[in-house]
Amino acid sequence: MKQVPQITPQEAARRVADGARLMVGGFGMTGNPVHLLHALADAGTKNLTYISNNIGEPGIGGGLLLEQGQIKKAIGSFFTSNPEAVAAAQTGRIELELLPQGSFVEAIRAGGAGLGGFYTPTAVGTPLGERAETKLINGKVYNFVPALRAEVALIHAWKADTAGNLVYRMTEQNFNKTMATAADLVIAEVEQIVPLGELDPDQIHTPGSYIDYLVQVHTKPEDLGSSGSVAAREAGVSGARLRIAERALLELRPGSVVNLGVGIPTLVAELIRPEHGVTLHSENGMLGVGPSPDEGGAMDYPVNAGKVPVTALPGSSYFDSADSFALIRGGHVDVAIMGGLQVDQQANLANWAAPGRPLLGVGGAMDLAEGAKRLIITMTHTDKDGRPKLVPQCDLPLTAAQAVDLLITELGVFEFGEGKPTLIEVMPGSSLEEIQTKTGAEFRIALRERSGS
């Protein structure tokens, strides 16, 4: 049986050359090979092409490489989680290439499987799909996404044996499992290295044949950045946002698999009780998301897509990001509830690029908007300046075209179909006159009893 060499973080860093294409696992700082990255920072390796979902946090992980000017270009899906990456892009100190999160991980999977790329309906009709080769398949337009590979992959796992077989813990599979397949040289930092035969073959996530070197590390809460402990949660939420969340909850049926976005949808998670019978999905690789713990952090608990530590309900499961987005694209998420910046008459959604801000953080929004069986948008009816957000035509960059099924605001509930939204419910405290005054789009009126009442 193969024996994988065990080396130090410093020895690992010396195996990454200046100018290398470097894959880095992790979702936020969870499952991030922070010890290898800090050794790379100490080594001064420069002109890196950094392929990762995001660029760490300020001063931690990839964020340290960024601060020291060692990254030339980054390829990923959510750079806005590190404000220093946004600033670097705005000043031209770094080149960024943005991909929808599901396309990003599938491109890595394709690279690891020896494929040239794949076709996907995600991002069709959006700025991220403008330059893509397109193909009509079964009457639907698909974009071509080329495969991604790297010269070196740095990944993190919980446990390894001396043959390099890896086991990940909770939501730490994320991009690590896929990246292990898609690089010429793979270095895994692990918390435990056990003798051959101690790992149950049924429990191994990554076969040792993918791994070239092992580095034993000991992660501490401070290595996990903002996920290291449960952040103070917003208390006493009330008013319009809570009313919208309460109304959205009425749309969820027992047995449904539901994905909740950030913002108002996060409030829905706090309202869900076991008797609702809803299974929450998180795109970083978890089904059965429970409420946040009262204390502790990512050393003890999984994290959700907002990088917040959460509990796992009985019957929960963990998987990697490639499986998670296959689940989304394959139509196995019944409902996605997302926030919105604009929705228009044609059911187009814009929710990932605010006015005047750089286009640097799309995450999984495009994949969910395209792949979920039903898309519910929750947003305030007007922006902070009082301008309508239900408009004749979106003028912000699109997330998805003709995708919205239901829109819930603090003023009303709208269904979409046949080229024009239909007002089906006036929210308590509002009136038809107020809705007409504050709505930019044309809409029909067909009021009915409140859902779930």
N, C-alpha and C positions, 0 to 999 in steps of 0.2 A: 504494500500500500504506500502511496506517495506520502512523503513527509514534507510539509511546507515550512520553509525557513522562518524562524522567529527573529525579528530585528527590532531595533529601537526606533522611536519617532524620528530621531536625527538621521539615522541610516535610511529610513524611508524617504525623507525629504531629499536626500542626495540622489535619489533615483528619479526625481522629477527635473527635467531639463528646462532651461530658459526657453520660452516660446511654446511650451507644451500645450496641447489640448487636454484639459483636466476635468474629469467628471467628479462631482462631489455629492455624496448622498445626504439624506436628511430632509426633513420638512420643518422649516424654521430651524431651531437648534435641536430638535428631537431626532435622534438617530444621526446626528451630524458628526463627522470625524474631526472634532474640534482639536484633539491633541495632534493629529497629523498636520492640520492646517496651521497650527501655531508653530510647529517645527518648521514648516515650509516658510512661514513668515520670518522666523529667525535665520533661515538659510539665505534669504534675500532673493530667491528665485523670482524672475521677472518676465514680463510680456506674456502672461498666461491667458489662454482662452478658457474661461471658467464656466463650465456647463453644470448648472444646478438650478433647482427651482427658484431659489433666491440667493442673496449674497449675505448670509448670516445676519448679525446685528452689529451695531456700532462697537468696534473694538473686540468682537468675538468671532471666531471662525473665519469665514470668508470676509467678514467686515474688517478684520485686522489686515488681511492682504490688501483690501481696497484702500484702507487708510495709508498704507505704506507704498501705494502706487505700483503694486506687483501684478495687477490685473489689467490687461489691455482690452479684452472684450469679454462680455458675459452673455450666455444664452440660457434663457429660463422663462418663467411664466409670471413671477410676482416680485418685482424688484422694489415696489413701494414699501415693503415691510422694513426696509432699511433706508431711512431718509438720506444717509450719506451716499447711497447708490444713486438716488434721484439727483442729488446735487452734483455728483460726478458726471452723470449723463448730461445734465443741463449745461455744464461748463466745458463739455467735450473732453474730459479727462478719461472717459471710458466709453467704448461702443457697446450698445445693448441690442440684443436680438430677442424679440418677444414672441412666444408661442403660447397658444392655449394649453393649459396644464395637461389635459388628456392627450393632445397631439404631441406635446413634449415627451411624455413618458412612452407613448407608443412609438415615437421616432427612435428612442433609445432601445426599446424592445426589438424594433425592426433591425437596428444596427447590430444588436447582439445575436439576432437570428440569421444574419447573413442576407437580409433583404435590402432592396434598394430604397424602399419607402412604402407608402400606403396612401389610399384615398379615403377621405373623410368628409362628411357634410358639415362638420364643425368649422365655423368662421366664414362660410360662404356668404357673400354679400356684406362683409365687414372689412375694416381697414387691414386686418391681419391676413385676409385672403385675397387682397387685390392683385398681388403679383403671382399667385399660385396658378399652376397648370390645372385646368378643370376637365372633368369628364362626366358625361351624362350616363348614369347607371340606373336602369329600371325607372327612367323618367325623372330622376333626381340628380341635381348637380352636386358633384363631389370635388374637393380640392386635393391636389397631390401634395404630400408632405415627405421630403426626403429623409432618409435614415440619419441618425446621429451616432457617431463613434468617437472615441478619444484614445489618446496614447496611454493615459494613466487614469485609473479610477481610484479614488479614496472613499472607502465606505466604513460604516460602523455596524457592528453586530454585538449581541449580548454574550454569546458563547461560541467557541470553536473547539474542534478537536485538533490533534496534531497533523491530521491529513487535510486541514483547511475547510472541513464541512462547517457550515455556519447555521446558527439558530438566532433569529431576531426576537425581540421582546415587544409585546403589545403593538403600538402604532409605529415602532421603529423600523418596520419593513420599508415603508414608503418607497423612495426611489432607490434604496440600497440594493435590493434584490435584483432589479433590472439592470442597474449600472454595473453590477458584478459581471454581467455577460457581455458588455459592450466596449471593453477597452483592451488594449494590447498588454497592459500590465495592471494588475489589480492588487491593491494593498488594503487589508482589512484591519482596522483597530477593533479589539474585542475586550470585553470586561473579564472573561474567563477563558482559559485554555485548558482543556481536559485531555486525559490520555485517550488513545484510540480505543473505541468500543464503548465509551461511556455515553455517547449520544445515541438515542434511539433513532434508527434510520427513518422511521415514520415521521419524526419531528424535524428533520433537517430541511431548511428552506433553500439554501444555496449549496450545491455539491462542491467539494473541495477542488475539483478539476478547474474551476474558474479562478481560484485564488493563488497568487504567486508569493505573497508574504503576509505574515501575521505580526501584529504589534499589540502587546498587552497593555491596557490602560485602565485607569480607575476614574470614572466620571464622577464629578461632584455637582451639587445643585447649581453652583455659580457657572458651571460650563454650559448650562441649559438656557441661559439668558432669561427672557421673559416667561418661558415655560417652566422655570425652575421652581416656582411656587404659585399657588392660586392667587391671581391678582384680585384686588378689591373689586367686587362686583357692584354694578350700578344698583343703588338701593332706591326703593320708593318710586319706581317708574310709574308714571300715570299719564293721563291726558290722551292726546291724539294717538301717539305711538302705541300705547297699550290697547286702546280701543281697536286699532287696526289688527294688532296681534290676536286679540280675543276673537275678532271676526274671522281671521284666517284659520284659527283652530277649528272652527265649525265645518271647514271644508275637508277635514281629515277623517278618513273612515278606518274602522278597526281592520287590522291586517295590512295596512298600507306601509310601504317603504317610502320614507320621506327624507329629502335633503333640505336643510335650512341654510340659507346664506347668512351673511353678516348684516348688522343693522337691525331693523325691525324684526326680520325673521328670527333672530336670536332670542327675542322675547317670547316667541312661540314655544321654544324649547322649555322655558321656565314654567309654562302653563300646562304642558303635557303631563298627564298622570298615567299610572299603569292601567287604569280602567279604560283609557282611550285605545289601547291595543295597537299603538303606532310604533313602528321600528324606525329609529333615526339612523341615517347613513351619513358618514363623513368621508369626503373624497380622499383624505389621506390614508384611508384603509381600515374602516371600521363599520360594522353594523351592530346596532344595539347600544347606541350612545345614551348614557344616563346623565343625571345632573352633575354639576361640579361638586367636588368634595369640599368640606368645610375648611380643610387645611391639607398641606402636602403639595406635591408638584409632579413633574414628569419623571422623577426618579421612582415614583410609586404608582402613577396612574397613566393611562393613555391620554393623548391630547386630541382635540377636535380640529377641524379645518381652520378655526380661528387661533390655533396654537394654545388653547386654554386647556388645562388639565380637567378631565371628566372621569366619571365612573363608568364601569361596564355593567350593563344589566344582565341578569341570567339569560343564557342563550346567545350572548354576543359572540362576534367573530372578528378576527383581524386578518388582513391580507395586504398585499402591496398595492402601490398606486396604479400599476398596469391593470391588475384585476379590478380595482375600484372603478376605473374609467371604462373598462369593458362592460362592467355592470351598468354604468350610466348609458353608454352609447347603445348597448344591447336592449334598452327599453325595460330594464328591471327596477328602475326607480319610478314609483307611481306618481309622486308629486314632488316638484321642486318649488320652494317658496323663496323668492329672491327680492331684494330691494331694487329700486329703479330711480333713475334720474329723469328719464323721459319714456313715455309710451305713446305711440301714435295710432291713427285710425286704422292702419293696416296691420295692427298687432305687432309692430316692430318694437324692439326693446333696446334702450341705451342705458347701461348701468355701470360701465367700467372706466369711463374717462370723463372726469368732471371738467367743466369749462375752464380753459386757460391752464390746465395741468398737463404734464407730459404723459404720453401713452406708455406706461411702464408697468402696469399691474393688472392683468386680466384673470389670473388664477384659473379656476375651473368653471367660470360663469358661462362661457360660450358652449362648452361641452354639455353642461346641465340644461341650458336653455334649448339646445337641439335634441338632447337625448331623453329627457324626462317625458313620461306619458302626458303629464299635465303640468303647465307652468303657471303659477300664481305669483303676481307681482304685488308687493306691499310697499306703498310709498305715501308721503304726504301729497296732498292735492296740488299744492303750489310750492315753489322754491322759496328761499329765505327773502327774496325780493318781491314775492307775491305773484310771480309769473306762473301760468299754468304749466303743469308737467304732463298732462294728457293733451297732446298737440296734434295738429293736422299731419305733420311730418317731422320726424326726429331730425334735429340739426346737430346732435352730438354723435360721436362714433357709435355705430351699432354693435350690440352684443349678439343679436340674432334677429333674423328677418321672419316676420309672420309667425311668431312663436308663442305669443302671450294668449293664454286661455281665459284668465280671470284677473282683474285688477281691483284691489281693495285700497281705498284711501279713507281718511277720516270723515269724508263727506258722502261717499257712495261706493257701490259695488257695480262693476261693469263686466259683462261677458263680451267676447270677441267672436266675430264670424261674419261672413258675407260683406267684407269690406268696410264695416263700420261697427264701433262698439255699441252695446246696448246697456243702458242703465237699468239694472234689475232691482236695486235696493237703495233707499236713502238711509244713511246712517243716522242713529239717534243724535239729536241736537243740530242736524243740518236740515236743509230744505231744498226742494227742486230748484227754486229761484237762485239759491246760493251756488248750487252745482252748475247751473247754466252760466252764471256770471263768471265763475272761476275755471271753466273748462274751455280750452282752445279748440278742441276737436269737435266735429259734428258727432252726435250720437242719437240713437233711438231711445225710446222710453217704453219699457215693458215691465213695470213693477210687479214683484211677486213677494210671497211671504219669505221671511228670513230663513236661510238654510240652517237646518238643525233645530229650528224652533218648533 
